Structures are given as structure tokens and as C-alpha cells.
Amino acid sequence: MADLIRAVINPSRPASGDTLSAFTTSELKNVIAFHQSIPGYHPTPLTALPALASALGVKTIQVKDESRRFGLNAFKALGASWAMASYLAQQLELTEQPLIFPQLQTALRQHPALTQTFATTTDGNHGRGVAWMARLLGQKAVINMPAGTTAERLQAIRAEGATAQIVPMNYDDAVRLTAKQAAEAGWIIMQDTAWPGYEAIPMWIMQGYSTLITEIAEQLTVLPTHLFVQAGVGAFAGAIQAAAIARWGEQAPRVIIVESSQADCLYRSAQRDDGQTVAVSGALDTIMAGLACGEANTIAWPILRDHSNAFLSCADEVAALGMRMLAAPCPGDMPITSGESGAVGAGALGLLMQPGYASIAQMLSLDHNARVLLISTEGDTDKTGYRNIVWGGQHALSL
Ligand SMILES: Cc1ncc(COP(=O)(O)O)c(C=O)c1O
């Protein structure tokens, strides 16, 4: 059992340059004002799990449940919506902030010549967000999905009216293919990762995720000491880290980054002394489809490198444990439907509080004083896979 989680504690380094400047409190307010103006918006629940906290030996556990986001079963549309809206507002020269959804919709109807095709690569959740926002704003979406994507995730994107296909390559190669196709066809790349020279849209996407922290700050009754954030390319984690500092400053919790051991590019990068990134290639074969990305986002990595506390590389069993812990809670706690990429933080916490992981827990100060915040970033986005794990006991471990 002892190597289902490997940990790197991040040495504290002097922050390099201003990696947090896109996450000011006034920018965070503009972002949530936009999200609040989208029809159907409501904050997702923040649920306390006191019985689980007591069973594991920490003070409090709270879980932000993103399965309830805009009816899309994952948080990702927060980024796609803000980025697409910001891009289109720039085209329309709408400069007034906050940007408001109905005004943008009206302006676009008055300028049909500005209709664009937005192209992206996705394991499912981001592409569904792009397709959804494109439909609401009268735009087009073209989506590539890496090999191994389930038919259910493909159908969910097609149901939003996008052109979507599965391509025979891993996520990172599919990102390159989409960028090439977009350049040839004149489409706008709406990618949730960045690379040198492609940074404006990914930064908007990251800003979009900050709404989660703005909502949490309104919902919390007690400030967390520890925040577990799962990562694929690290855009989500970078955004949450930056927004937590913007919102809570010195009081911000320590942020613990959680990855799949099959795609742990941030964990491996954190092991280097020179602050550079390490890529993971190959099939990236993990049940955590949303985290199956082997190359770090170049604007998120400096934020994580300079500010996050620790990086965890987790086997699939850890995510499966988290799914079951949340689905079958301790008596008195509410159940939460959390998918593979959503539940790995809960699983990591559950395992770290077992005697076999006491040394890592101690390094992270995870003890009876810890107030833990978890973000369940998706629900059962692959229903068959969810049942195979939660009902069928796939990827089991013994505690
Ligand atoms: C459910 C879920 N959680 C977390 C992530 C990680 O986000 P990022 O790739 O920005 O690290 C993803 C990415 O697709 C996801 O789908």
C-alpha cells in the first residue's frame, strides 16, 4: 500500500516575477459577475462532512461539489465561458466591465459576421463547456478527443451541437493536431492549456475558474488550512492557487496539488531544482481522464512552482477510494457523486490519514487541527465507469 501516493514537498523559493497579476480582487469580481449573468447560474454547494473528518482525524472537511455546475456535471464551463465571452467582447470592442451575458448575446446577434468557430481538444469536460457556450452565444465548436475517450463523453459534446471526434493519439498530441487544424482553417483555438506564444485565451480560461474561490469564500464558515487541488495540465490548480492568494492573502490555505501517477508532470517538475518542467509521454493510461495530460500549462506552472506547498502523485486506487468515500459516507454526512478526476483529493486525504502514510501526513501538518477543503471537480461524467468502480469495486484497495 505504501506507494499508492508519492509526495514532493515544494521547497520555498522566492517568487519569480509577478505570476499572480491576472488574479486581482477586482478581476475576480468581474469574472463572477459575468457568470452570475448567465441564465441558470447558481453557486454550487459547499458541503461539510463532519463524520468523515472525525473518522479520519482532522478538524473539518468541506467539499465543493462541481457536479452541479450549469447542468454540465463539471466545473470546466467556468473557464470556457469567460474566455469565449472575453474574446468575443474584444472583437466587438465591448470594453465596459463587468461584462454581462445578455448584453454580449444581443451585441453578437447584431453582428452575425463576427461568428467564429472555436476549436479545442478535451478529455470531455472542457470541450463540453466550449460546446455549451458556443451554442448559447450562436458560435460554432469543433472538438477533438484523445484515444480512450468514452462514447458517453463524446455524445455529451455532440448533444451541445458541436462537431466532435475521437482522434488516435494522446491528449498532448491531440492538442498539437487541433492547433494545426485551427491554423489551416482559420478557427480560434480555445485551449485550456498554454504554450509559448499562446497565452491570452488560456489566461482567460484560468481566470474563469476563479469563480469557484469567490463562491467558496462566501460559503465558508471557517477558513481552511489545507486545500487539495487536482491537476492535469495545472490550469485549474494554478487558477485556484492564485485566486486563493488574491482572496485570502496571508490567510490562504496551503495548497496540495494532486495528480495521476500516470500523468504526473507537475510532481516530476517539482522534483527538479531548476524550476523547469518535465513532460510525461505515452498512453497516459489512467481512470482519471480529466487529469491525463503529460505537459504542464506554461502560465500555470510558475504559479504552482512558486506558491504551492506539495505535489502528490496518486495511483488509480486513490481516485477510486475517494469516489467510494464520497458515495457511501459516514453516518450523518451527505453523499456526493464524484467522478474519477473529481474524487482523487478525497482519496488522497483518506489514505494519508492511514498509519502507512503518517510521515507524509506529518510533513503536510495533516492532523486534528487541519481544516480541509476539497473540490470535487466532476460528477459521474462516465456513468458506466462510475458504477464499475463504486458498485463493482474496480481498483479496490484494503485500508
Ligand atoms: C474533472 C476535472 N478535474 C480536474 C481537471 C484538471 O484541470 P487542468 O487540466 O487544468 O489541470 C480536469 C481537466 O480536464 C477535469 O476534467
The ligand as a Tripos MOL2 file, in Angstrom:
@<TRIPOS>MOLECULE
LIG
   16    16     1     0     0
SMALL
NO_CHARGES

@<TRIPOS>ATOM
      1 C1        -12.8970   16.9240  -13.6800 C.3       1 LIG1
      2 C2        -11.5810   17.5650  -13.8730 C.ar      1 LIG1
      3 N1        -10.8600   17.8870  -12.8040 N.ar      1 LIG1
      4 C3         -9.6580   18.4780  -12.9210 C.ar      1 LIG1
      5 C4         -9.1210   18.7720  -14.1580 C.ar      1 LIG1
      6 C5         -7.7530   19.3600  -14.2430 C.3       1 LIG1
      7 O1         -7.6550   20.5770  -14.8930 O.3       1 LIG1
      8 P1         -6.2990   21.0130  -15.5630 P.3       1 LIG1
      9 O2         -6.0870   20.2250  -16.8050 O.co2     1 LIG1
     10 O3         -6.4340   22.4680  -15.7840 O.co2     1 LIG1
     11 O4         -5.1870   20.7170  -14.5940 O.co2     1 LIG1
     12 C6         -9.8550   18.4470  -15.3130 C.ar      1 LIG1
     13 C7         -9.3350   18.7520  -16.6550 C.2       1 LIG1
     14 O5         -9.9290   18.4490  -17.6640 O.2       1 LIG1
     15 C8        -11.1110   17.8310  -15.1650 C.ar      1 LIG1
     16 O6        -11.8530   17.4840  -16.2320 O.3       1 LIG1
@<TRIPOS>BOND
     1     1     2 1
     2     2     3 ar
     3     2    15 ar
     4     3     4 ar
     5     4     5 ar
     6     5     6 1
     7     5    12 ar
     8     6     7 1
     9     7     8 1
    10     8     9 2
    11     8    10 1
    12     8    11 1
    13    12    13 1
    14    12    15 ar
    15    13    14 2
    16    15    16 1
@<TRIPOS>SUBSTRUCTURE
     1 LIG1         1 GROUP 0 **** ****
